[in-house]
Amino acid sequence: MVLQRASHAVYETKYNLVWAPKYRKWVLRESIRDRVGDLFREIAEHHGFEIEEMEIAIDHVHIFLSFPPR
């Protein structure tokens, strides 16, 4: 258990998010799968999120992440 520190807070927040394309179509294959992973990492870096774990299936994405309280 590692506590994160911000200027006015000490926190350890973990979130499990599941993202699915419309109608859970099987579109997350090959190059699209790689691109989706890159986009999620890019978005996390831009917003200051820390992705603990990410798994991309053919019809959904599981993301376990942490971010500071705002």
N, C-alpha and C positions, 0 to 999 in steps of 0.2 A: 504494500500500500504506500504509494508515493503521493504526498500532498502537493498540489500545485499552489503557487503563490502569485497573487496580483498585488497591485499597489494598496488596495483596501480589503483584500479577501484572501482566505486560504480555502481551497476547495478541492474536491475530488468528484467530478461529475462524469458519469459514463452514460452514454445513450446508445440504444440499439435501434437503428433505423432500417426499414425495409422499403425499397423503392421498386416499383413494378411498372413496366410500360402498359399502356392502355390495353385492356382485355388480356393481359399477361401473355401477349404474343411471344413466340420464340424467336426474338430478333437479336438477342445478345450473343452472337456467335462471331468467332474469328476476329477480324479487324474491328468490328463494332464493339466487341467485348473489350479489346485493348483500349480503344478510344474512350469508352465509358469510364474505365478505370483511371485513365489519365485525366479526364475531366473532373472526376470526383476528387482526385488528389490536388488538382489545380485550384478548385473551389475551396477545399479545406485549407490550403496554404494561404490563399487570398484572405480568408476570413479568420485565420488564426486557430483553426480546428486541428486536433491531432487525431489522425485515424489510427486506432489501435489494431483493428483487423477489418479486412474487407474481402468478401467472397462474392463472385459474380457467377450466377447460374444462367441458364439460357432464357429464363423468363422473369428473373428478379435479381436484386442486389441486396445483400446484407452488409451493413456498415456498423461497426462498433467504434464510437468516437468519443472524444472528450473536448470540451471547450469551456473557456472562462465564463462565469456568470456576468451578464451585462444587462 
